């Protein structure tokens, strides 16, 4: 009788663990315990830096900028996939914070006059670039809104 109870408990345990393992999400990196920080970057991150992006980097970090590989990947993802500029024909944009309220990355830079063709998001100190929310900033005296999309996690 004791063996039958032991067998039932063992069988019950096996069934529960097999059901649990089938519902477990498949991780891209199964050996890592905490993968919340891992980002699946789009394919365009593998492309080399183009001339326009190089100008943005030089403006933000100087002629002799030195970035680690992961920093460069993160910056390319930020420029190519996360920052967008949209023009609205709405009158009520005043609830959106102004771009002028965002600090520049260092004191040696002067705040440029906004030009949609040469806007450099790298010179601004957006404190929320690592956040999981999308943020908006309104360009002063215009109908342009800058969207900073969240990082796309798994």
C-alpha positions as CSV (number, residue, x, y, z in Angstrom):
1,X,0.0,0.0,0.0
2,X,2.8,2.4,0.8
3,X,4.4,1.8,-2.6
4,X,1.1,2.6,-4.3
5,X,1.0,6.0,-2.5
6,X,4.6,6.7,-3.4
7,X,3.9,5.8,-7.0
8,X,0.8,8.1,-7.1
9,X,2.8,11.0,-5.6
10,X,5.6,10.4,-8.0
11,X,3.3,10.2,-11.0
12,X,1.4,13.4,-9.9
13,X,4.8,15.3,-9.6
14,X,5.8,14.1,-13.1
15,X,2.6,15.2,-14.6
16,X,2.7,18.7,-13.0
17,X,6.3,19.3,-14.1
18,X,5.6,18.2,-17.6
19,X,2.6,20.5,-17.8
20,X,4.6,23.4,-16.4
21,X,7.5,22.9,-18.8
22,X,5.1,23.0,-21.8
23,X,3.8,26.4,-20.8
24,X,7.2,27.9,-20.1
25,X,8.0,30.6,-22.6
26,X,10.9,29.8,-24.9
27,X,13.8,32.2,-24.2
28,X,16.2,33.3,-26.9
29,X,19.0,32.8,-24.3
30,X,17.9,29.9,-22.2
31,X,21.0,29.8,-20.0
32,X,20.4,33.3,-18.7
33,X,18.1,33.7,-15.7
34,X,17.0,37.3,-16.2
35,X,16.6,38.2,-19.8
36,X,14.5,41.4,-19.4
37,X,17.4,43.6,-20.6
38,X,17.9,41.6,-23.9
39,X,16.7,43.4,-27.0
40,X,16.0,41.7,-30.3
41,X,17.4,44.3,-32.6
42,X,16.1,44.7,-36.2
43,X,18.3,43.6,-39.1
44,X,19.2,47.2,-40.0
45,X,21.4,47.4,-36.9
46,X,23.9,45.2,-38.8
47,X,24.3,47.9,-41.6
48,X,27.4,50.1,-41.2
49,X,27.0,53.8,-40.2
50,X,26.1,56.0,-43.1
51,X,27.4,59.5,-43.7
52,X,24.4,61.3,-42.1
53,X,24.7,59.2,-38.9
54,X,28.4,59.8,-38.8
55,X,27.7,63.6,-38.8
56,X,25.2,63.1,-36.0
57,X,27.8,61.2,-33.9
58,X,30.5,63.8,-34.6
59,X,28.2,66.6,-33.6
60,X,27.2,64.8,-30.4
61,X,30.5,63.2,-29.3
62,X,33.2,65.1,-31.2
63,X,35.6,64.2,-34.0
64,X,37.4,61.5,-32.1
65,X,34.5,59.7,-30.6
66,X,35.3,56.2,-29.2
67,X,32.3,53.9,-28.7
68,X,32.2,50.3,-27.6
69,X,30.4,47.9,-30.0
70,X,27.3,47.6,-27.8
71,X,27.1,51.4,-27.4
72,X,27.2,51.8,-31.2
73,X,24.5,49.2,-31.7
74,X,22.4,50.9,-29.1
75,X,22.9,54.3,-30.8
76,X,22.1,52.9,-34.2
77,X,19.0,51.4,-32.9
78,X,18.0,54.7,-31.3
79,X,18.6,56.7,-34.5
80,X,17.2,54.3,-37.0
81,X,14.2,52.7,-35.2
82,X,13.2,54.6,-32.1
83,X,13.1,58.3,-32.9
84,X,10.6,59.7,-35.3
85,X,9.4,63.2,-36.2
86,X,5.7,63.8,-37.0
87,X,4.0,67.0,-38.0
88,X,0.5,67.6,-36.7
89,X,-2.2,70.0,-37.8
90,X,-3.7,70.1,-34.4
91,X,-3.9,73.3,-32.3
92,X,-3.9,71.6,-28.9
93,X,-0.4,70.3,-28.5
94,X,0.4,72.2,-25.4
95,X,0.0,69.2,-23.1
96,X,3.2,67.7,-24.7
97,X,6.5,68.8,-23.0
98,X,8.7,71.1,-25.1
99,X,12.0,70.0,-26.6
100,X,13.6,73.0,-25.0
101,X,12.8,71.5,-21.6
102,X,15.3,68.7,-22.4
103,X,18.9,69.2,-21.4
104,X,21.7,68.9,-23.9
105,X,24.3,66.1,-23.3
106,X,27.0,68.6,-22.3
107,X,27.4,72.3,-21.7
108,X,29.7,73.0,-24.6
109,X,26.9,72.4,-27.1
110,X,24.6,75.3,-28.0
111,X,21.0,74.5,-28.6
112,X,20.5,74.5,-32.4
113,X,17.6,76.1,-34.2
114,X,15.3,73.3,-35.1
115,X,15.5,71.9,-38.7
116,X,13.6,68.8,-39.5
117,X,16.2,67.6,-42.0
118,X,19.2,68.0,-39.6
119,X,17.6,67.1,-36.3
120,X,20.1,65.3,-34.0
121,X,18.5,63.4,-31.2
122,X,21.9,62.4,-29.9
123,X,22.7,65.8,-28.5
124,X,19.7,65.8,-26.2
125,X,19.7,64.1,-22.8
126,X,16.5,62.1,-23.0
127,X,16.4,60.5,-19.6
128,X,13.9,57.9,-20.7
129,X,15.7,56.2,-23.5
130,X,15.9,53.0,-21.6
131,X,12.3,53.0,-20.5
132,X,9.5,50.8,-21.7
133,X,7.2,53.6,-22.6
134,X,6.9,55.8,-25.6
135,X,7.6,59.5,-25.0
136,X,6.7,62.6,-27.0
137,X,8.3,66.1,-27.1
138,X,6.9,69.0,-29.0
139,X,9.3,71.2,-30.9
140,X,8.9,74.8,-29.7
141,X,6.8,77.1,-31.9
142,X,5.9,74.4,-34.3
143,X,3.5,71.5,-35.0
144,X,6.3,68.9,-34.9
145,X,6.3,66.2,-32.3
146,X,9.3,64.0,-31.6
147,X,8.4,60.4,-30.7
148,X,10.9,58.3,-28.8
149,X,9.6,54.7,-29.0
150,X,10.3,52.2,-26.3
151,X,12.9,49.6,-26.6
152,X,11.4,46.5,-28.2
153,X,12.1,43.7,-25.8
154,X,11.6,40.1,-26.8
